[in-house]
Every structure is written in structure tokens, then in C-alpha cells.
Amino acid sequence: MTYQLPELPYDYSALEPHISGNIIELHHGKHHNAYVQGANATLEKLEAARESNDYGGIVGLEKTLAFNVSGHVLHSIYWTNMSPEGGGTPEGELALALKEAFGSFDNFKNQLTQATATVQGSGWGALAWEPLGKRLIIEQIYDHQGNNGQGAIPLLVIDVWEHAFYLQYKNVKADYISAFWNLVNWEDIAKRYIQAKSVSLG
Ligand code: MN
């Protein structure tokens, strides 16, 4: 069983004008694919280490595995978090949960926007379900695997690596984040929320 690059649920240009087709094509076909290939290559190296009982490179391999698997996980969620018919606000159970956790939808949106916009270097902003406390939290993720708590399940992720926006937005990350909100696929996030709630760490 190896990791595989998922197909996009829309055409490269389907998210225009908010995100250009050029960005999506490179982001999916080159960047995301590199994490998939990197994860598989690292699993092979770990298998070789087991066979030879040579763990001299184990620290680097474990870091590389965390980086690439996390990159694959986050990008797989990111693509389905967006839709050409996205935007607006959530409904139903998710809407109530966001209000309960953050006070209001606007509070939630503002906190996630702030957490995402202020990532230092490469990273992500994320809405996640934390199964032990059974609560929605916002995380500021560094690279793909840093600064996020164990166990929390990402539901809505915003990629703010420069490869996600620079070709279109240059250095104005805030405009890309504003545009992203027009693409948010609330049905996907509501579905992820319901699934995540069934996980127990207690
Ligand atoms: Mn990316």
C-alpha cells in the first residue's frame, strides 16, 4: 500500500478568479505530488533500515516521514475544502458548533484568518476537532507538521506556503486569504466534522 496523489474534484481553472489555474496545476501536480513521492520513498528507506538493522539515519527518516505524510494529509483536505460553488456561511450542526466554540461565525472567521495570516514562514491555518476535550480549535501549523497538538483532526485548512498564492498574489497574503473564503466548501467541512466527532481518545 503506497500513498497516492488524489485527483482534484474540479478542473485546474475552476477556482478562478480566486485562485488561478496555473497555481492549482503546479500546486497539485508538482508540490502535492512531491509529498506523496517523498512519503513513499521514506517508507521504503525505513523498510531497508529494518531489513539491515541499520538505524543510523532514523532521526532524519522520521522527520522526513512526518513532513511528507503531513503534507499529503493537509493537501488532500485542502482540495476538497474548496469548491467553485463555495463561500458563504455554514448551516446546521456545524454552524451551531462554531458559534458555541468561538462565540459567533465572525469571531471564528476572524481568528482563523489572523492565525493563518501570521504564520511565520511556511505553514497553514486550520480548524480542527480535538477529540479528547471534544472541542473545535484553531491551529497555526508550521511547515506541515509543527505546532499542532496531537490527536486533533483537521477539518478546514488554509495553505499559506508561498507556492499556494505567490504567482497570483505576490507578497499580499491577506488578499489570497480573503479570496479563499469565497471558495470554502462548507458541505465538505460539515461532513468532516460529523465524522471527526465519532473518534474517541478517552
Ligand atoms: Mn501547498
Residues whose N, C-alpha, C, O or C-beta is under 5 A from the ligand:
A	BS01	MN	D159 W161
